[in-house]
């Protein structure tokens, strides 16, 4: 499997609010919202959807390619990628810009408020999907709007199957845009909130969307996930983590499991369970790229969790 992950590379500034947002936001005052949260804990981490997914796949022994646009402040991140032996040939620097920056505040209920500066990410369309690099599987994840549109078109034109994972970029697109993405994609992956928004904007039900692709994957946080494929709904149970320290990046970890399972030809039940296990591994660590795991370790954890061996 040679996977190309199109998406953001970012620096994450992660803050933890030792309280609950709902106790400080008055529903009847939303029209004059003016709140401040004291965040005594703050960390700067390596992140971005493409970077996070690639990190998890590398831990599993894969050699994914990242395609992204970054800013002049990227050298520190580039050094980290080199240390992980992750290929950077499709990452390009845009002069006069900063690498995307996320400012994420999480409360005690794992709710998040995020401010995001796209920076160089808005120039993602400068990159084009390489058709001569042996790419066998693609992923269009949150990125610059035009970049997401063009990369999906390029994957489709080249006959390269890909996952459409709009994430927090979904609000950038109207119903017609999203229908076009779905028709071009081989698989669609969203969380439960995004699934609702996708239905509202397209006017399609989950069954309708699933009928346009080989599989529709909907993650539901602590309630597990659902995979709609071949006219069936596969209910994927949640894996109880060893601890819940930071939900940031769990969706990306899950998607790495999807990519791995699809690339290895696993069943949807096995793919979903593996993805859920990787997500649980991540949530027990702070930051999006600080957890460690190995394929052999996941095999053992999979058997212990689901009482059968994962065949790879």
C-alpha positions, 0 to 999 in steps of 0.5 A: 500500500502506498498512501498519499495523505492530503491535508493540513500540517499544523502546530497545535496549541492545546489548553485545558480549562479545569471547568465546564464551558456550559457553566460559563456560557449563558444560552440567553446571552449568546447574542452578546457572547463575551467569555474568557477561560483561565487555562493554567495548562498549555502545550505546543504540539505537532499536529495537523490532520495529515501529520497525525494520520501519517504519524499513526501509520508510521507506528504501524510500519507503513510509509505514507506520503504527506502532501501539504503546504507549510510556512517558513516556520516549518523546519522544526516540524520537518526535523521531526518528520525526518526523525520518523523517516517520513517522506517529505517530497510532496510538502512544499513551503509557501514564502511569507506565510506561517504553518497552520496554527490551531488553538484548542481549549478542552474542558472537563467534559471533553468539549472543545473550542478551537481557533484555527489560522490556516496560513500556508494551508490556504495554498494547498491547491499549489500541490497536485496529486502525483500520478506517477508516484505509485500511489494506490490509496488517497485521503482528502482530509481538512485542507485549503478549500480549493486544494480539497476540491482539486485533489479529489478531482485529481484522485478521481481522474487518476482512478486512485481510490480515496477517502473523503474526510472533510472534518472541520473543513465541511462547513466550507462546502455547500450541498452541491460541492459535497455531493460531488465529493461523495460521488468522486470518493470511494469511502466517506468518513465523518463524525456524528456531528459532521454526518448530521451536517452532511445530511442537511446540506446534501438532502441525502440520508445516511443510507443515500450517502452510503449508496454512493460509496463503498463505505460510509464511516461515522464515528460517535465518540464514546458511543463507538462507530458505525460503518455502512457498507454493502447495504449493511450497518456494522456497529463498532464497539468503543474500546475503553482506554487506559485513561482519558487525557486528551481527545484531540487527534483521536479522529485522526488516529481512527482514520489511520486505522481505516487506511491501514485496514482498507490497505490490508484488505481487512473486513469492515468489522476488523477494520473498525475495531482496529481503528477504535483500538488505535483511537483508544490508544491515543486518547490515553496520551496528551497531544496528537503525536505522543503515543507509541504503539506497534503492530505486534502490540496492537495484535495482542491488545486486539485479541485481549479486547475482542477475544479473537486474533486479528488476521494480517 
